[in-house]
Amino acid sequence: MSIPNSEIRKSYINALPQYKIYDIAVPNDEVTPPLYITVNNMKLNENENFKGGHEWMTTVSLDIKNVNEKGFVSSVSLEEVANDIINSEIEIEGFKLQHREMFSCTQFDPIETDTHTIERCVVIFKHWTTK
């Protein structure tokens, strides 16, 4: 039985090549880019089990982070990236995408560190797939 999680993650990376996209976090051996996306919180539910296959309902969070100099805040870039994610066309290798639906798009208050202001927006999608 194959599950679609890794293929869904890859589909967003392929659909949005203009952005740095990571699985959960920026690797320790890379410099954190000023704008990046992480694919988090993959949740998988078997929606239906039928003869010869399964229908899966998967949710995924795409976490957009914009790292600025301390005190600089501009939500425009977050909104542009969220718009690109929402309007992206994805193809899930090895699976048929039955339906894709945005569940939410939430912008959070900036986080202040000693040297940076970090803005964050999370877009959550639901996907229904079959093999």
C-alpha positions in Angstrom: 0.0 0.0 0.0 1.5 3.3 -1.1 0.7 6.6 0.7 0.9 10.0 -1.0 2.7 12.0 1.7 6.2 12.3 0.1 4.8 12.7 -3.4 2.6 15.6 -2.2 5.6 17.3 -0.6 7.5 16.9 -3.9 4.6 18.2 -5.9 4.7 21.6 -4.1 8.5 21.8 -4.5 8.0 21.2 -8.3 5.1 23.6 -8.6 6.9 26.5 -6.9 10.5 26.4 -8.2 10.9 30.1 -7.6 11.0 29.5 -3.8 13.3 27.7 -1.4 11.2 24.9 0.0 12.3 22.6 2.8 11.0 19.5 4.5 10.1 20.7 8.0 13.2 23.0 8.5 16.2 24.6 6.9 19.1 22.1 7.1 21.8 23.0 9.6 24.5 23.1 6.9 22.6 25.8 4.9 22.4 29.6 5.5 18.8 30.5 6.3 17.4 32.3 3.3 15.5 35.6 3.8 12.3 34.0 2.4 11.5 30.3 2.5 8.8 27.7 2.8 8.7 24.6 4.9 6.3 21.7 4.4 5.0 20.6 7.8 2.3 18.7 9.6 1.5 16.1 7.0 -1.6 14.3 8.2 -2.9 11.2 6.5 -6.4 9.6 6.8 -7.8 6.7 4.9 -10.9 8.2 3.5 -12.2 5.1 1.8 -11.0 1.6 1.3 -12.4 -0.1 -1.9 -11.6 -3.1 -4.0 -8.3 -2.5 -5.6 -7.3 0.7 -3.7 -7.6 3.4 -1.2 -8.8 7.0 -1.2 -6.5 9.1 1.0 -7.4 12.5 2.6 -4.1 14.3 3.4 -3.6 17.7 5.0 -0.4 19.7 4.6 0.9 23.0 6.1 3.1 25.2 4.0 4.8 27.5 6.4 6.1 30.7 4.8 8.8 32.6 6.7 10.2 36.0 5.8 13.4 36.9 7.8 14.1 40.7 7.9 16.4 43.0 9.7 15.2 43.8 13.2 12.3 46.2 13.1 11.4 45.8 9.4 8.0 44.4 8.7 6.3 44.1 5.3 3.5 41.6 4.8 3.4 42.1 1.1 6.0 39.4 0.3 4.1 36.9 2.5 0.9 37.6 0.8 2.5 37.2 -2.7 3.9 33.8 -1.7 0.6 32.7 -0.2 -1.1 33.8 -3.4 1.4 31.7 -5.5 0.8 28.7 -3.3 -3.0 29.0 -3.4 -3.0 29.4 -7.2 -0.3 26.7 -7.9 -1.2 23.6 -10.0 0.1 20.4 -8.5 0.6 17.0 -9.9 1.1 14.1 -7.5 3.3 11.5 -9.1 1.8 8.0 -8.9 -1.6 9.3 -7.6 -4.7 10.8 -9.0 -5.7 14.1 -7.3 -9.4 13.8 -6.9 -9.8 17.2 -5.1 -7.7 19.9 -3.6 -9.1 22.4 -1.2 -7.5 25.2 0.8 -8.5 24.8 4.5 -6.9 28.1 5.8 -4.4 30.8 5.3 -3.2 32.5 8.6 -0.8 35.3 9.0 0.8 35.4 12.5 2.3 38.4 14.4 6.0 38.9 13.7 8.6 37.3 16.0 11.4 39.6 17.2 14.9 38.2 17.9 17.9 40.2 19.0 18.8 40.8 15.3 15.8 39.9 13.1 12.1 40.3 12.7 10.5 37.1 11.4 7.1 37.2 9.6 5.1 34.0 9.2 2.1 32.8 7.2 0.7 29.3 7.1 -1.4 27.9 4.2 -3.1 24.6 4.9 -4.5 22.4 2.1 -6.5 19.2 2.1 -6.0 16.7 -0.8 -8.1 13.6 -1.7 -6.1 11.1 -3.8 -6.3 7.6 -5.2 -3.7 5.4 -6.6 
